[in-house]
Amino acid sequence: MAVGHYENFPVASLLLPARLREPVEIIYRFARSADDFADEGDDPPQLRLRKLNDYRAQLAAPASPLFRDVEKIIREHDLPVQLFADLLDAFSQDVTQKRYGSYSQVLDYCRRSANPVGRLVLRIAGYDEPRLDAWSDDICSALQLTNFWQDLKIDFDRGRVYIPEDELRAHGASPSDLAGSTMTPAWTRSVAAAVSRTRALFDEGLPLCDAVRGRLKYELRATWLGGTRILDRLERSEYDMIHRRPSLGLADAPWFAWRMLSWSSSAS
């Protein structure tokens, strides 16, 4: 998760109303900095875990400006501290776990690495409804999975493979194949199946984009469109992330503008 699923979840977007922007940016700083402990630099695993444990301690006893800001938004918006702790648990898991046996294990990771961000944003916006949480979880998990498939080779070079082992066996793919310079047919099949599963999650979460009010609705629509746009790019490249990592840029702006203007609940 070198780049981070936050790339596909632009939570600090100017589409958000001003009253939401500051607390959401604090959440982003918390998550981004903790994620960097797990992924960036040359620190040994023990030091990475020590830094994350310091973050856990500061959730209870803030000792830095960042955590005083976190404490402030937790108090002002009645945010569940457990959601912040879940993020730290996921980042710690990235330090210690490099392979996953099944999709249920991968989705449990997403439950802690991605879904808390969506739920925190909903709470800050004043929403606390199980059906909205469920749709948000679907979108956030889909965004996390999309980032995994974007960064398949980057993560492999860091020793991580997020497509689960039982799925790889079903398609005859071996992690060692990613050391080469081409996508094997077995890996192409594996990623195609992963993308299909991810698109289904986006579709499950789509109702959230029409269930909230105000500018948050447009932020969620842009986020949903961004994630599915990456999947479109993966499909068009025939799932070859080794030679070119699919991403979004300024050239996508006209497409986004058109899709936002012509949005309907059947956006997929």
Sequence and secondary structure as in RCSB ss.txt:
>XXXX:A:sequence
MAVGHYENFPVASLLLPARLREPVEIIYRFARSADDFADEGDDPPQLRLRKLNDYRAQLAAPASPLFRDVEKIIR
EHDLPVQLFADLLDAFSQDVTQKRYGSYSQVLDYCRRSANPVGRLVLRIAGYDEPRLDAWSDDICSALQLTNFWQ
DLKIDFDRGRVYIPEDELRAHGASPSDLAGSTMTPAWTRSVAAAVSRTRALFDEGLPLCDAVRGRLKYELRATWL
GGTRILDRLERSEYDMIHRRPSLGLADAPWFAWRMLSWSSSAS
>XXXX:A:secstr
  S GGGGS TT TTS HHHHHHHHHHHHHHHHHHHHHHSSS  HHHHHHHHHHHHHHHHS  SHHHHHHHHHHH
HHT  HHHHHHHHHHHHHHHH    SSHHHHHHHHHHHTHHHHHHHHHHTT   HHHHHHHHHHHHHHHHHHHHH
THHHHHHTT   S HHHHHHHT  GGGGGSSS  HHHHHHHHHHHHHHHHHHHHHTTHHHHS HHHHHHHHHHHH
HHHHHHHHHHHTTT TTT      GGGHHHHHHHHHT  TT  
